[in-house]
């Protein structure tokens, strides 16, 4: 069976000062694997961040990859937390998508990521691309 991965860039990252109610769920059903980056733009949405994909290779978002141990359970719980399960009205604030991310060793890995799905007109961009370095 092929490994499944999750890229996190905000409150689920190691060292995030903001407490996420699902951080323990992440550690129950996934294992930390590597620091990583993805191509995108990072925004401060409220007390949490959101990332949108970008075509510009200079737009980099810093995060971490977790190797998923129980994909069905973890993604169901995270979909509920991120408000993109079938229980939430559409359009969802986030959408889960599998994209290519790059590990700190330069390896490209396909990983699930929760992308911000609403407009970012008035949101503040985090220019560093690193939520832990705002």
VODODREN-682313 format. One record per residue: residue in three letters; x, y, z of N, C-alpha, C, O in turn. Coordinates in steps of 0.1 Angstrom, whole numbers. Example, Ala and Ser with C-alpha at 12.3 -4.5 7.8 and 13.67 -1.06 7.14 Angstrom:
BEGIN
{"ALA",{132,-57,78},{123,-45,78},{132,-33,78},{142,-33,85}};
{"SER",{128,-22,71},{137,-11,71},{129,0,79},{134,11,80}};
This chain:
BEGIN
{"UNK",{8,-12,0},{0,0,0},{9,12,0},{19,13,8}};
{"UNK",{6,22,-8},{13,34,-10},{11,44,2},{-1,44,7}};
{"UNK",{21,50,7},{20,60,18},{11,72,14},{11,76,2}};
{"UNK",{3,77,23},{-5,88,21},{0,99,31},{4,97,42}};
{"UNK",{0,112,26},{6,123,33},{-3,135,35},{-12,136,27}};
{"UNK",{-1,143,45},{-8,155,48},{2,166,50},{11,165,57}};
{"UNK",{0,177,43},{8,189,45},{0,199,53},{-11,202,50}};
{"UNK",{6,204,64},{0,213,73},{9,226,74},{21,225,73}};
{"UNK",{2,238,75},{9,250,74},{6,260,85},{11,271,85}};
{"UNK",{-4,256,94},{-9,266,103},{-9,261,118},{2,257,123}};
{"UNK",{-20,261,123},{-22,257,138},{-19,243,141},{-17,239,152}};
{"UNK",{-18,234,130},{-15,220,133},{1,217,132},{5,206,135}};
{"UNK",{8,228,129},{23,226,128},{29,224,142},{24,229,152}};
{"UNK",{40,217,142},{48,216,155},{52,230,159},{57,237,150}};
{"UNK",{51,233,171},{56,246,176},{46,257,174},{49,269,177}};
{"UNK",{34,255,169},{24,265,167},{19,269,181},{15,261,189}};
{"UNK",{20,282,184},{16,287,197},{1,287,199},{-4,287,211}};
{"UNK",{-7,286,188},{-21,285,189},{-26,271,190},{-21,262,183}};
{"UNK",{-34,268,200},{-39,255,203},{-50,251,193},{-60,258,192}};
{"UNK",{-48,240,187},{-59,235,178},{-66,223,185},{-59,214,190}};
{"UNK",{-79,223,185},{-86,212,191},{-84,198,184},{-88,188,190}};
{"UNK",{-78,198,172},{-76,185,166},{-62,181,164},{-58,172,158}};
{"UNK",{-53,189,171},{-39,185,170},{-36,171,176},{-28,164,171}};
{"UNK",{-44,167,186},{-42,154,192},{-47,143,182},{-42,132,182}};
{"UNK",{-57,146,174},{-63,137,164},{-52,135,154},{-50,123,149}};
{"UNK",{-45,145,149},{-34,144,140},{-24,135,145},{-19,126,137}};
{"UNK",{-20,136,157},{-9,127,163},{-14,113,165},{-6,104,167}};
{"UNK",{-27,111,166},{-32,97,168},{-32,90,155},{-30,78,155}};
{"UNK",{-35,97,144},{-36,90,131},{-26,93,120},{-27,89,109}};
{"UNK",{-15,100,124},{-4,104,115},{9,106,123},{9,108,135}};
{"UNK",{20,105,115},{33,106,121},{40,117,114},{40,118,102}};
{"UNK",{47,126,122},{55,136,116},{65,130,107},{71,120,110}};
{"UNK",{67,136,95},{76,130,85},{87,140,81},{99,136,80}};
{"UNK",{84,153,78},{94,162,72},{89,176,72},{77,179,72}};
{"UNK",{99,186,73},{95,199,70},{93,200,55},{99,191,48}};
{"UNK",{85,209,50},{83,210,36},{78,224,32},{75,232,40}};
{"UNK",{77,226,19},{71,238,13},{62,234,2},{63,224,-4}};
{"UNK",{52,244,-1},{43,242,-12},{43,256,-19},{46,266,-13}};
{"UNK",{39,256,-32},{38,268,-39},{24,274,-36},{14,267,-39}};
{"UNK",{23,286,-30},{11,292,-27},{13,305,-20},{24,309,-18}};
{"UNK",{1,311,-16},{1,323,-9},{-6,321,4},{-17,315,4}};
{"UNK",{0,326,15},{-6,324,28},{-12,336,34},{-7,347,32}};
{"UNK",{-24,335,39},{-32,346,45},{-36,344,59},{-38,333,63}};
{"UNK",{-37,355,67},{-43,355,80},{-58,357,78},{-62,368,74}};
{"UNK",{-66,346,81},{-80,347,79},{-87,352,91},{-95,361,90}};
{"UNK",{-84,347,102},{-90,352,115},{-79,348,125},{-68,354,125}};
{"UNK",{-81,340,135},{-71,335,144},{-63,323,138},{-55,317,144}};
{"UNK",{-66,320,125},{-60,309,118},{-56,313,104},{-61,324,99}};
{"UNK",{-48,306,97},{-44,309,83},{-51,302,73},{-59,292,76}};
{"UNK",{-50,306,60},{-55,299,49},{-45,301,37},{-39,311,36}};
{"UNK",{-44,291,29},{-35,291,18},{-42,289,5},{-52,281,4}};
{"UNK",{-38,297,-5},{-44,295,-19},{-32,292,-28},{-21,296,-26}};
{"UNK",{-34,283,-38},{-24,280,-47},{-20,292,-56},{-28,301,-57}};
{"UNK",{-8,291,-61},{-3,302,-69},{5,296,-81},{11,286,-80}};
{"UNK",{5,303,-92},{13,299,-103},{27,305,-103},{36,301,-111}};
{"UNK",{30,314,-93},{43,320,-92},{52,312,-84},{49,309,-72}};
{"UNK",{63,307,-89},{72,298,-81},{79,305,-70},{85,299,-61}};
{"UNK",{78,319,-69},{84,326,-58},{75,326,-46},{79,330,-35}};
{"UNK",{62,322,-48},{52,322,-37},{53,308,-30},{49,298,-35}};
{"UNK",{60,308,-18},{62,296,-11},{56,297,3},{57,307,10}};
{"UNK",{50,286,7},{44,284,20},{51,273,27},{53,262,22}};
{"UNK",{55,276,39},{63,267,48},{54,259,56},{44,264,62}};
{"UNK",{57,246,57},{49,237,66},{56,224,69},{68,224,69}};
{"UNK",{48,214,72},{53,201,76},{44,190,69},{33,192,66}};
{"UNK",{51,179,67},{44,167,61},{42,157,72},{52,154,80}};
{"UNK",{30,151,73},{28,140,82},{24,128,73},{17,129,63}};
{"UNK",{30,116,77},{26,104,70},{13,99,77},{13,97,89}};
{"UNK",{3,97,69},{-10,93,75},{-10,78,78},{-7,70,69}};
{"UNK",{-14,74,90},{-15,60,94},{-29,55,91},{-31,43,86}};
{"UNK",{-39,63,94},{-53,59,92},{-60,70,84},{-66,79,90}};
{"UNK",{-59,69,71},{-64,80,62},{-79,82,64},{-84,94,65}};
{"UNK",{-87,72,64},{-102,74,65},{-106,81,77},{-113,91,77}};
{"UNK",{-101,77,89},{-104,84,101},{-99,98,102},{-106,107,106}};
{"UNK",{-86,100,99},{-80,113,100},{-87,123,91},{-90,134,95}};
{"UNK",{-88,119,78},{-94,129,69},{-109,132,72},{-113,144,70}};
{"UNK",{-116,123,77},{-130,125,81},{-130,135,93},{-138,144,93}};
{"UNK",{-121,133,102},{-121,143,114},{-116,157,110},{-121,167,114}};
{"UNK",{-106,157,101},{-101,170,96},{-111,177,87},{-112,189,88}};
{"UNK",{-118,169,79},{-128,176,70},{-139,182,79},{-144,193,76}};
{"UNK",{-143,176,90},{-152,181,99},{-147,194,106},{-154,204,106}};
{"UNK",{-135,194,110},{-128,205,117},{-127,217,107},{-129,228,111}};
{"UNK",{-123,214,95},{-121,224,84},{-133,229,78},{-133,238,69}};
{"UNK",{-145,223,81},{-158,227,76},{-160,224,62},{-167,231,55}};
{"UNK",{-154,213,57},{-156,209,43},{-162,195,42},{-161,188,31}};
{"UNK",{-168,190,52},{-175,177,51},{-189,180,46},{-193,191,44}};
{"UNK",{-196,169,43},{-210,171,37},{-220,177,47},{-231,181,43}};
{"UNK",{-216,178,60},{-224,184,70},{-225,200,69},{-233,206,76}};
{"UNK",{-216,206,61},{-215,220,60},{-220,225,47},{-219,219,36}};
{"UNK",{-227,237,47},{-232,243,35},{-221,247,25},{-210,250,30}};
{"UNK",{-223,246,12},{-214,250,2},{-216,265,-2},{-227,269,-1}};
{"UNK",{-206,272,-6},{-192,267,-8},{-185,266,6},{-186,275,14}};
{"UNK",{-177,256,7},{-170,254,20},{-159,264,21},{-153,269,11}};
{"UNK",{-155,267,33},{-144,277,35},{-131,271,31},{-122,278,25}};
{"UNK",{-129,258,32},{-117,251,28},{-121,239,19},{-132,234,20}};
{"UNK",{-112,235,10},{-113,223,3},{-100,215,4},{-89,220,5}};
{"UNK",{-102,202,5},{-91,193,6},{-87,188,-8},{-95,184,-16}};
{"UNK",{-74,190,-11},{-69,186,-24},{-55,180,-23},{-47,184,-14}};
{"UNK",{-52,171,-31},{-39,165,-32},{-30,172,-41},{-33,174,-53}};
{"UNK",{-19,178,-36},{-10,185,-45},{5,181,-42},{8,173,-33}};
{"UNK",{14,186,-50},{28,183,-49},{34,193,-39},{33,205,-41}};
{"UNK",{41,187,-29},{49,196,-20},{63,191,-20},{66,179,-24}};
{"UNK",{72,199,-15},{86,195,-16},{92,195,-1},{91,204,6}};
{"UNK",{98,183,2},{104,181,15},{117,190,16},{122,195,6}};
{"UNK",{122,191,28},{135,198,30},{146,192,23},{157,199,21}};
{"UNK",{145,179,19},{156,172,12},{154,174,-3},{162,168,-11}};
{"UNK",{144,181,-8},{141,184,-22},{133,173,-29},{131,174,-41}};
{"UNK",{127,164,-21},{119,153,-27},{105,159,-29},{99,165,-20}};
{"UNK",{99,156,-41},{85,160,-43},{76,149,-39},{78,137,-42}};
{"UNK",{65,152,-31},{56,142,-25},{42,148,-28},{39,160,-26}};
{"UNK",{33,139,-31},{19,142,-32},{13,142,-18},{14,131,-12}};
{"UNK",{6,152,-14},{1,153,-1},{-13,160,-1},{-15,169,-9}};
{"UNK",{-21,156,8},{-34,163,10},{-31,176,17},{-22,177,25}};
{"UNK",{-38,187,13},{-37,200,19},{-51,206,19},{-59,204,10}};
{"UNK",{-53,214,30},{-66,221,30},{-64,235,25},{-57,244,31}};
{"UNK",{-69,238,13},{-68,251,7},{-80,260,10},{-91,256,11}};
{"UNK",{-77,273,12},{-87,283,15},{-95,284,2},{-90,286,-9}};
{"UNK",{-108,284,4},{-117,283,-8},{-126,296,-10},{-133,296,-20}};
{"UNK",{-124,306,-1},{-132,318,-3},{-123,329,-8},{-111,327,-9}};
{"UNK",{-129,340,-12},{-121,351,-17},{-112,357,-6},{-115,356,6}};
{"UNK",{-100,363,-10},{-91,368,0},{-89,383,-2},{-79,389,0}};
{"UNK",{-100,390,-6},{-100,405,-8},{-94,413,3},{-86,421,2}};
{"UNK",{-100,410,15},{-96,419,27},{-87,411,36},{-84,417,47}};
{"UNK",{-82,400,33},{-74,392,42},{-59,397,41},{-55,402,30}};
{"UNK",{-52,397,52},{-38,401,52},{-29,389,47},{-30,378,53}};
{"UNK",{-21,392,37},{-12,382,33},{0,381,42},{5,391,47}};
{"UNK",{4,369,45},{16,366,53},{28,365,43},{30,354,38}};
{"UNK",{35,375,41},{45,376,31},{56,366,32},{62,361,22}};
{"UNK",{60,363,45},{70,353,47},{67,339,43},{75,331,40}};
{"UNK",{54,336,42},{49,323,38},{50,313,50},{47,301,48}};
{"UNK",{54,318,61},{56,310,73},{47,315,84},{49,325,90}};
{"UNK",{37,307,88},{27,311,98},{33,312,112},{28,320,120}};
{"UNK",{44,305,114},{51,306,127},{61,318,127},{68,320,137}};
{"UNK",{61,326,116},{71,337,116},{63,349,110},{67,356,100}};
{"UNK",{52,353,117},{45,364,113},{49,377,120},{44,388,117}};
